[in-house]
Amino acid sequence: MSIAAVTPDSSRRRLASAGKFLVLVIAAFLTLAPVVWTLITALTPANVDTGQTEFGPGAFIDVFQKIPILLYTWNSALVTLLIAAGQMLSAAMAGYVFARFDFGGKRILFGLILATMMVPMQVTIVPVFMLIRGMGLSDTLLALIIPMIPTAFGTFLMRQYFMGLPPELAEAAQIDGAGPWKIFFRIYLPLAAPGLAIVGILAFNYHWNEFFRPLILTISEQNFTLPLGLVTLQGNLGTGSVATVLAGVVLSMIPAALVFVFGQKPLREGLTAGVSK
C-alpha cells in the first residue's frame, strides 16, 4: 500500500529529472556543436591538388606561415593582462574609498560612475581617440591599455564586497597602529580576493576577444592584437582554405579556454560569496 502511494511521486520526480537532463543535453549540444565543427574542420583541410580532405595539422602550420601569429598573441596577452591587473587595482582602491570613507558629493560621484555603464563604447571612441592622439600615444599598445584601466562595473562590485566586510577590522588595526594604506593592502584587500577574481577574469575574457578598439586605435601591423590580426586570414576564404581561417580561430580560443578551466573555481566562489550567510 505504501509502495503504491509512493510510486506516483517518484515517477513524477524521475520524469522531471529526465526533462531537466534532456534540456541540459540540448543546450550543451547547441553550445558545443559549432566549437566541435570548427575544430574538426581545422584538422581536416582540403588538399589543393586532390581536392580531398586530409586529417592533420596542416591548417595550423599555414597559420604560422601566413601571419605573425606569435606577435599578435604577445600583443593580446600584454594588453589583456595589463588591463586586467589595472582594473583589479583601480576597482579595489575606488571601491574601498566609496565603501569606507565619507566625503562631500560621494553619492553623486558614485552615481555618475555607474551612469557611464549605460554609455556605449561607440559613443566615446572618438573622444578617446582624440585624447590618445593628443597624448602622443596613437598606434601604440598603451592606447589600448590606458583608457580601459578605470572600470565602473569593477568599482561597483568591489564597493559591494568591501561594504560586506566588518568595519571592526579597521578599528582593531588602527588600535595596533596600522595606517590607512596598511589596513587596505594587508587586511581588506586579501579578504576581497573573490571580487578581484571576478574583475580580473571578466576583464581578460572581454579584452582578449576585443576587436573594435584595436581596429580604431592601431594602424601598424606590429601593434595588431590577435582578433585583429586574424582578419588578415580572411583572404583564404576565397581560395577555399576555410580550414586555415578556422585554425587561427582555434588557436585564439586556447587562452580563453584555459582561463575558463582554471578560473571557474574562483569565479564561482566570487559569485556565490556571502550567499550562505
N, C-alpha and C positions, 0 to 999 in steps of 0.2 A: 504494500500500500504506500509506504514511504518512497519506494523507488519510483512508483508511477507518478507520485506527486512532484518528485524532483526532476524527472525526465524532461518535462516541457521547458523548465527554466534553464537546465543545462543545454538543451538543444538550441534555445534562443541565444545563449551566450556563445555557443560554438558557431552559430550562424553569423552572429555579429563579429566574432573574431575572424571568421573566414572572409566576411565582407571587407573588414579593415585590411586584412592581408592582401586581398585582391586589389584594393585601391592603391596600396603601397607598391605592389608589383607593377601596376600600370604606370604609376608616377615614376618609379625607378627606370622602367623601360623608356619612357618618353624623355627622361633626362640623360640616360646613358647611351641611347641609340645613336645620336649624332656624334658623340665622342668616339664610340666604337667604330662607326663608319669612317670617321676621319683617320683614325689610327690604321685601320685595315687598308684604306686607300693609299695612305702614305707608305705603307710597307709593300704594296703591290703596284709599283709603277709600270706603265706600259713601255715595252721595248719599241724604240723608234723604227728599227729595221723590220722586225717581225710583226709588230702590231699586237703582240700578245703581252699579257701581264706576267711579271716575274717577281716572286717574293724575295725581298731583300732590302738592305739599307741604301739602295742606290739613290732614292729621292733625297735622303738626308745628306748624302755626300754632295749632291748637286747644290743643296742649300749653302753648304760651306764654301763651295767653289764659286757660286754666283754672287753672293753678298758677303760683306764682312760681318757675319752674324755675331762673332765673339766681341767685336767692338760695340755693336748695338746692345748686346746683353750687358756688357760692362757699364755702358751709359745708363741703361734702365736700372741696373742694380744700384749704381751710385746715387742716382736721382731718387729712386724709391726709398732706399734705406735712410738717406739723409732727411727726406721729407717725413718719414715715419718717426725717426728719432726726434726731429724738430717739433713735430706735432705732439708727441708724448710729453716732451719737456715743457713746451709753451702751454699746453692744455692743463698740465698738472699745476703749474705756477699760477695761471689765471684762475683755474677752478678753486685753488686753495685760497686765493685772495677773496674771491666772491663768497666763499663759504665761511671764512673765519674772521674777516675784517669788516668793519663798518666805516663807511666814508660817504661823503655827500654825493648824491647822484648815482648811488650804487645800483638801484633798481632800474633807473633809466638807462644807464650804460649797459647793464646786462640785457635789457630788452632790445637795445639796438644791436648788440652782438647776435642775439637769436634771430633778429629780423633779417640779418644778412643771409641766413639759410634759405630764405624764400626768394633770393635774387639769383636768377640763372647765370651760369658762368658766361654764356654768350653775351650777356649784357655788360659784363665787366671786363671782357677780354681786351677791348680797345683801350680803355684807360690803363689797364695793366701793361699793355704793350707800350703805351706812351711813357709810362713811368720807367719801365725797364730800359727803353731806349735812352731816356734822359739820364739814367744812371750809368750808361755805357756798358750794359750787360746784354745787348742784343746778340742773338745767335750764340748763347753760351748755356751751359748746363745750369748755371746759377739762376738764369732767367726762369727755369722750370722749378727750381727748388725754393727760392726765397718767397715768392708770393703764396706758396701753399703751406708755409710753416704755421701761420695762425689758423686755427680751426674753431669755428663756432660750435659745432657738434661736440668736439672733444672738450671744449671748455664747459659746456653744459653737463656732459657726462661726468667729468671729474669733479665738478661742483657738487653734484648729487652724491658722489662717493664720499667726498670729504665731509659733507653735511651729515652723513650717516655714521661717521666715526665720533666717538665720545670726546667732548672738549676737555674732560678731566685729564686726558693725556698731556695736553699742552700745559695745563696748570701744574701738574706734577713735575713736568720737565722744567718749567720756569722756577719752581722752588729749588730744583737741583742746579740752577744757574745756567740752563741752556738758553741760547738766544733764538730769535725767530727763524734764522736760516737752519740752525741745527735741529730745531723742532720739526721743520718741514722735511729736511732731507733724511734725518735719522729716525723719525718716528712716523709721521703721516705718509710720506711717500712710499715706504715699503708696504704699509697696510693697504694702499690704494693700487697695488700691483695688478689685481684683476681688471680694474678700469683702464690702466695703462695698456694691458694686453689687448683689450678691445680696440682702443685707439690705434695702436700700432698695427694690428692685423688688418683692420678695415682700411687704414691708410695704404698699407702695402698692396692689398688686393685692388684697390681703386687705381692707384697711380702706376702700378705695373702694367695695367691694360690701357692706360690713358693714351688717347690719340689726338684729341682736338687741340690741346695746348701745345704739344710738341710741333704739330703741323703749323701753328701760327707763329710760335716764338723761335723756332730753329730753321735755319736755311742750309747750313753746311752739312754734308753727309757725315762728317766726323762727329757731329753732335746729335745725330738721329738716335732716338730710343728704339727699342725692339719693335713695338707695334708700328711705328712709322717706317722703320727700315724694311719690314716685311712687305710693305706695299710695293716695293720695287720688284717683288717676285710675281706680281700680277701679270706681267708680260708673258709668263709661262702658260697662262690660260689660253692664249691664242694659239700656242703650239701643241695644246693637248696635254701638257705636263701638269695636270692638276695635282698629281702626287707630290711634286716639288713644292707647290704652294702649301699644301696641307702638311707636308713635313715641317715646314717652317712654323706653321701654327702649332703643331705638336710640340716642337722644341720650346716655343714660347709658353706653353701650358705647364711645363715641368716645374718651374719655380713656384708658380701659384698653387700647383697640386701639393708640393712639399710643404708649403706654408699651411695649407688646409690640413694635411695629415698631422703635422707636428704642432699646429696651433689650435686645433679644435678643442683640446682639453682646457687650456687657459681661457679660450673664448667662451666655452660652455660655463666654466667656473665664474667668469666675469659676468655673464648674462644672468646667472642664477644666484649671484651673491646676495645674501640677505633675504632670499625668498622664504627660507625656513625659520626666520626669526619672527 
